[in-house]
Amino acid sequence: MVELSLATRAVQVLTCADGRKKCALSRAHAADWFAARASGAPLPVGQDTPPSRPARPERPELLAPRDVPRRRASSPLGRIALLHAVAHIELNAVDLHWDIIARFADQPMPLGFYDDWVKAADEESKHFNLICDCLEDMGSHYGALPAHAGMWQAAEDTADNLMGRLAVVPMVLEARGLDVTPGMIEIFRKAEAVGAVRALEVIYAEEVGHVAYGSKWFNWLCGREGLDPKETFHDLVRRYFHGALKPPFNEERRAEAGLPPDFYWPLADQSPAKAPF
């Protein structure tokens, strides 16, 4: 029996449409990868062709960002909408982490690179399930509301540039999660939604690691190519990210993840900050 390569396993996750099944497959492949690593006989990384876009269920309906209804997070329906948006982000994150494995498998990288992104994909799968459980406890489910259609844009924009992918996805988009998640936790704490608070606290703690993986491998690639990390980061974000970065920034958690202020403040929107919810 021929052992499936890691890249082929990544494509299997990307081409699975159902969210819960996608995450079950993701977690099973992650377990196999780490079991093989522990045995001293790692799975082959291999190569395969990922889809340009991951498979998605019929619901949620995907809308342009301006058309996604905004609801006040102070209301029960608003809190459901907020969790639904988080579930959508987490499902896209599962695919983003498997996509970076499959799409750039032709580039020579240490096995530690794959360890990090398989672990991140596994954790994002756990996060999606946690938030789906919260939605179901609140009488809803993933797919009940429309969702943001532009979540995959960063992946498409950086499909041929590994350093660009690392700069934009973990170091910009996931770093944004470090900025806004404490506010979300406080919303659900005030609402005495214990399950949602616990789920978001798990996500908050583990997302620091995902941002750190991006920073680590971005800096590693800059070192290999003899590039200045800060200047290269600024160039790539200006090329691939649409818009300025939005303060306020969670500088403490960003520092834990290896993102110093002189990376992101020069790219910041200096207009007065608006509430994120």
Buried (B, 14 or more C-beta within 10 A) or exposed (E): EEEBBBBBBBBBBBEBEEBBEBBBBBBBBBEBBBEBBEEEEBBBBBEBEBEEEBEBBEBBEBBEEEEBEEBEBEEEEBBBBBBBBBBBBBBBBBBBBBBBBBBBBEEEBEEEBBBBBBBBBBBBBBBBBBBBBBBEEBEBBBBEBBBBBEBBBBBEBBBEBBBBBBBBBBBBBBBBBBBBBEEBBEBBBEBEBEBBBBBBBBBBEBBBBBBBBBBBBBBBBBEEEEBEBBEBBBBBBEEBBEEEBBBEBBBEBBEBBBBEEEBBEEBBEEEEEEEEB
